[in-house]
Amino acid sequence: GDAADLVDAYHQSAQTLNILRAFSSGGFADINRLHGWNLDFVEKTEEGSRYRIFAEKVDESLHFVRAVGVDTHGSDFKKVDFFTAHDCNSLPLEEALTRQDSTNGKMYDCSAHMIFIKDPSAEDLEFVRGVNNPIGLKITTGITPEQLIEYIDTLNPLNEGGKLSIVVRMDADSMRETLPGLVRAVQRENKRILWIADPMINLAETPDGHLIRNFDKVRSELRAFFDVHEDMGSHPGGVRLEMTGKDVTECIGGESCDVKEENIGDNYYVSPGCDPRLNGNQAVELAFLIAERMRRRAGLKPIV
């Protein structure tokens, strides 16, 4: 039943977190191993070539800081922190995993570091505003600036930085039309929130029943997100992607792999109840797109 599925998911998540902890603190994230990451695609794709150039620039920086006496084999260079987030879809589960911190007396939902909500009910709002986790509010084209400010006041009444993120889930045209008004309202009210793009909203079904996403639409939505924030003088604070390092064919498009609808079944592994994921090459292509936009904002030259 549903309850048994939740328990199974909880144990599988715990095992996954243990693996991630082992990787992140056991040397796998060591910056000195930069050339050892993602070796499969480095020699095979254009993104791999750009990655190699990027890695060489980081290598040069590491040589420089070592030359001036910085120990690049310390813990700051060998491990990373990671954090988890998920949708708050089952309020009884979230309530059951909520605990009071014995050191400060505050309540935390221990199901994840950060919890996301969308179309929240009164009960959802009452729960999430009572816990001290960072909160992500997912919004779509239907929201008005007034409604957004009301949500922000409810979820972050003290206007704390880092408490609330607004996750924008709109297609590119809707984002260009709707997001500026929302950003303007937040700026006018001096609200401290983080803007996050979620370009993984487009879903379609092929004639033979495969659920797919269009990579070009994902890319267009990301570009619209960055364009709007550049025009408004606001900060694009994050991106939410669904991806895997495997060579899956679940999203059509992409410059290097160019997955087409007719070969979507070649490596299609979408489980029931799950959504299509970007493959490794598609994810890296988007990573470089994001990196180039951030470099441009910072006045830096592009990675060539």
C-alpha positions as CSV (number, residue, x, y, z in Angstrom):
1,G,0.0,0.0,0.0
2,D,0.9,3.7,0.0
3,A,2.3,3.6,3.5
4,A,4.5,0.7,2.8
5,D,5.8,2.5,-0.3
6,L,6.7,5.5,1.8
7,V,8.6,3.4,4.2
8,D,10.5,1.7,1.3
9,A,11.3,5.1,-0.2
10,Y,12.5,6.4,3.1
11,H,15.0,3.5,3.5
12,Q,16.2,3.8,-0.1
13,S,16.7,7.5,0.4
14,A,18.7,6.9,3.5
15,Q,21.0,4.4,1.6
16,T,21.4,7.0,-1.2
17,L,22.4,9.7,1.3
18,N,25.0,7.4,2.9
19,I,26.6,6.8,-0.5
20,L,26.6,10.5,-1.2
21,R,28.2,11.3,2.1
22,A,30.9,8.7,1.4
23,F,31.6,10.2,-2.0
24,S,31.6,13.8,-0.8
25,S,33.9,13.2,2.1
26,G,36.0,10.3,0.9
27,G,38.1,12.1,-1.8
28,F,35.8,11.7,-4.8
29,A,35.1,15.5,-4.7
30,D,38.8,16.4,-4.5
31,I,39.4,19.4,-6.8
32,N,42.8,18.0,-7.6
33,R,41.0,15.2,-9.4
34,L,39.2,17.6,-11.7
35,H,40.6,15.8,-14.8
36,G,39.3,12.5,-13.5
37,W,35.6,13.6,-13.5
38,N,33.3,12.7,-16.4
39,L,36.0,11.0,-18.4
40,D,33.5,9.3,-20.6
41,F,32.4,12.4,-22.5
42,V,35.6,14.5,-22.4
43,E,37.1,13.0,-25.5
44,K,33.8,12.4,-27.3
45,T,31.9,15.6,-27.4
46,E,32.2,19.3,-27.9
47,E,31.1,19.8,-24.3
48,G,33.9,17.5,-23.3
49,S,36.5,19.6,-25.1
50,R,35.2,22.8,-23.4
51,Y,35.2,20.9,-20.1
52,R,38.9,20.0,-20.6
53,I,39.7,23.7,-21.4
54,F,37.9,24.7,-18.2
55,A,39.7,22.0,-16.2
56,E,43.1,23.2,-17.5
57,K,42.2,26.8,-16.3
58,V,41.3,25.5,-12.9
59,D,44.6,23.5,-12.9
60,E,46.5,26.7,-13.6
61,S,44.8,28.4,-10.7
62,L,45.6,25.5,-8.4
63,H,49.3,25.7,-9.4
64,F,49.3,29.4,-8.6
65,V,47.7,29.1,-5.2
66,R,50.1,26.2,-4.3
67,A,53.0,28.4,-5.4
68,V,52.0,31.1,-2.9
69,G,51.7,28.6,-0.1
70,V,48.1,27.4,0.0
71,D,47.7,23.7,0.8
72,T,45.3,22.4,-1.8
73,H,45.2,19.0,-0.1
74,G,43.3,20.3,2.9
75,S,39.7,19.5,3.6
76,D,38.4,22.6,1.9
77,F,39.7,21.3,-1.4
78,K,38.9,17.6,-0.9
79,K,35.3,17.4,0.1
80,V,32.0,19.3,-0.4
81,D,28.8,19.8,1.5
82,F,25.6,18.7,-0.1
83,F,22.0,19.3,0.7
84,T,18.7,17.6,-0.1
85,A,15.3,18.9,-1.1
86,H,12.0,17.4,-2.1
87,D,8.3,18.3,-2.6
88,C,6.1,18.5,0.4
89,N,3.4,16.2,-1.1
90,S,2.4,14.2,2.0
91,L,1.7,16.3,5.0
92,P,1.4,13.3,7.4
93,L,4.9,12.1,6.4
94,E,6.4,15.6,6.8
95,E,4.8,16.0,10.2
96,A,6.0,12.5,11.4
97,L,9.6,13.5,10.5
98,T,9.5,16.9,12.2
99,R,11.7,17.3,15.3
100,Q,12.6,20.0,17.8
101,D,16.2,20.9,17.9
102,S,17.4,20.4,21.5
103,T,20.0,23.2,21.2
104,N,17.8,26.0,20.0
105,G,14.2,24.8,20.5
106,K,13.3,25.3,16.9
107,M,11.3,22.9,14.8
108,Y,12.7,21.3,11.6
109,D,11.3,18.9,9.0
110,C,14.0,16.2,8.9
111,S,12.7,14.7,5.7
112,A,15.1,17.1,3.8
113,H,17.1,20.2,4.2
114,M,14.8,22.2,2.0
115,I,11.1,21.5,1.2
116,F,9.2,22.6,-1.9
117,I,5.5,23.5,-2.0
118,K,3.2,24.3,-4.9
119,D,-0.5,25.4,-4.9
120,P,-0.3,25.3,-1.1
121,S,-3.4,24.7,0.9
122,A,-4.0,26.5,4.2
123,E,-2.7,23.4,6.0
124,D,0.4,23.3,3.9
125,L,1.1,27.0,4.6
126,E,0.5,26.5,8.3
127,F,3.0,23.6,8.4
128,V,5.8,25.1,6.4
129,R,5.7,28.4,8.1
130,G,6.1,26.6,11.4
131,V,9.4,24.9,10.5
132,N,12.8,26.5,10.2
133,N,13.9,24.7,7.0
134,P,14.5,26.8,3.9
135,I,11.3,26.8,1.8
136,G,10.8,26.7,-2.0
137,L,7.5,28.0,-3.3
138,K,6.8,26.9,-6.9
139,I,4.8,29.4,-8.9
140,T,3.3,29.3,-12.4
141,T,1.7,31.8,-14.8
142,G,-1.5,32.1,-12.8
143,I,0.0,33.9,-9.9
144,T,-0.3,37.7,-9.5
145,P,2.2,40.0,-7.9
146,E,-0.2,40.6,-5.1
147,Q,-0.6,36.9,-4.4
148,L,3.2,36.4,-4.5
149,I,3.8,39.2,-1.9
150,E,1.1,37.6,0.3
151,Y,2.8,34.2,0.1
152,I,6.1,35.8,0.9
153,D,4.7,37.6,3.9
154,T,3.2,34.3,5.2
155,L,6.2,32.1,4.6
156,N,9.0,34.6,5.5
157,P,7.4,37.1,7.9
158,L,10.8,38.2,9.3
159,N,12.1,38.8,5.7
160,E,15.2,36.6,6.4
161,G,17.7,36.1,3.7
162,G,18.0,32.4,2.6
163,K,14.7,31.4,4.1
164,L,12.5,31.5,1.0
165,S,13.1,30.7,-2.7
166,I,10.7,31.3,-5.5
167,V,10.8,28.5,-8.1
168,V,9.6,29.8,-11.4
169,R,7.8,27.2,-13.5
170,M,6.8,28.8,-16.8
171,D,7.5,28.4,-20.5
172,A,9.8,30.9,-22.1
173,D,7.1,33.2,-23.5
174,S,5.1,33.2,-20.3
175,M,8.3,33.9,-18.3
176,R,9.1,36.9,-20.4
177,E,5.6,38.2,-20.0
178,T,4.9,37.4,-16.4
179,L,8.2,37.3,-14.5
180,P,9.1,41.0,-14.8
181,G,6.0,42.1,-12.9
182,L,6.7,39.6,-10.1
183,V,10.3,40.7,-9.8
184,R,9.2,44.4,-9.8
185,A,6.8,43.7,-7.0
186,V,9.4,41.9,-4.9
187,Q,11.9,44.8,-5.5
188,R,9.3,47.4,-4.6
189,E,8.4,45.6,-1.3
190,N,12.2,45.0,-0.6
191,K,11.5,41.3,-0.1
192,R,14.6,39.0,0.5
193,I,14.0,35.9,-1.7
194,L,16.0,33.8,-4.0
195,W,14.8,33.3,-7.6
196,I,15.2,29.7,-9.0
197,A,14.3,28.5,-12.5
198,D,12.6,25.2,-13.0
199,P,12.7,24.6,-16.8
200,M,11.7,21.0,-16.6
201,I,7.9,21.6,-16.9
202,N,7.4,20.7,-20.5
203,L,6.1,17.1,-20.9
204,A,4.7,15.4,-24.0
205,E,3.8,11.8,-25.0
206,T,5.0,10.1,-28.2
207,P,2.5,8.1,-30.3
208,D,3.9,4.9,-28.8
209,G,3.4,6.1,-25.3
210,H,6.8,7.4,-24.2
211,L,6.7,10.4,-21.9
212,I,9.4,12.8,-23.1
213,R,10.7,16.4,-22.6
214,N,12.1,18.7,-25.3
215,F,15.6,19.9,-24.6
216,D,15.3,23.0,-26.8
217,K,12.3,24.2,-24.6
218,V,14.3,23.6,-21.4
219,R,17.2,25.7,-22.9
220,S,14.8,28.4,-24.1
221,E,13.2,28.7,-20.6
222,L,16.6,29.0,-19.0
223,R,17.6,31.8,-21.4
224,A,14.3,33.6,-20.7
225,F,15.0,33.4,-17.0
226,F,18.4,34.9,-17.3
227,D,17.3,37.5,-19.8
228,V,14.5,38.8,-17.5
229,H,16.8,39.0,-14.5
230,E,19.4,40.8,-16.6
231,D,16.8,43.3,-17.7
232,M,15.4,43.8,-14.2
233,G,18.7,44.1,-12.4
234,S,17.8,41.1,-10.2
235,H,19.8,38.0,-9.4
236,P,19.2,34.6,-11.0
237,G,19.9,32.5,-7.9
238,G,19.5,28.9,-9.0
239,V,18.3,26.3,-11.4
240,R,16.4,23.0,-10.8
241,L,17.1,20.2,-13.3
242,E,16.2,16.5,-13.5
243,M,19.2,14.6,-14.8
244,T,21.3,11.5,-14.8
245,G,24.9,10.8,-15.7
246,K,23.7,7.8,-17.8
247,D,23.4,8.0,-21.6
248,V,19.6,7.8,-21.5
249,T,17.3,8.9,-24.4
250,E,14.4,10.5,-22.5
251,C,14.6,14.1,-23.6
252,I,14.7,14.9,-27.3
253,G,17.3,17.4,-28.7
254,G,20.7,18.6,-27.6
255,E,23.6,19.9,-29.7
256,S,26.0,17.0,-29.1
257,C,23.8,13.9,-28.7
258,D,20.7,15.2,-30.7
259,V,18.2,12.6,-29.4
260,K,15.3,12.3,-31.9
261,E,11.8,11.1,-31.2
262,E,12.3,8.0,-33.4
263,N,15.2,6.8,-31.3
264,I,13.7,7.7,-27.9
265,G,13.3,4.0,-27.1
266,D,17.0,3.2,-27.4
267,N,17.9,3.9,-23.8
268,Y,14.6,4.9,-22.2
269,Y,14.4,4.0,-18.5
270,V,11.6,6.2,-17.1
271,S,10.0,4.4,-14.2
272,P,6.2,4.6,-13.7
273,G,5.4,7.8,-11.8
274,C,8.7,9.4,-12.7
275,D,9.5,12.0,-15.3
276,P,12.1,12.0,-18.2
277,R,15.7,13.1,-17.3
278,L,18.4,14.9,-19.1
279,N,21.3,12.7,-20.0
280,G,24.9,13.5,-19.1
281,N,25.7,15.4,-22.3
282,Q,22.5,17.4,-22.2
283,A,23.1,18.3,-18.6
284,V,26.7,19.5,-19.3
285,E,25.5,21.5,-22.2
286,L,23.1,23.4,-19.9
287,A,25.8,23.7,-17.3
288,F,28.0,25.5,-19.8
289,L,25.1,27.7,-20.9
290,I,24.5,28.7,-17.2
291,A,28.2,29.2,-16.7
292,E,28.5,31.5,-19.7
293,R,25.6,33.6,-18.6
294,M,27.0,34.0,-15.1
295,R,30.5,34.9,-16.5
296,R,28.9,37.5,-18.7
297,R,27.1,39.0,-15.7
298,A,30.4,39.1,-13.9
299,G,32.2,40.8,-16.8
300,L,34.4,37.7,-17.5
301,K,35.4,36.4,-20.9
302,P,33.6,33.3,-22.2
303,I,35.1,29.8,-21.9
304,V,36.4,29.1,-25.4
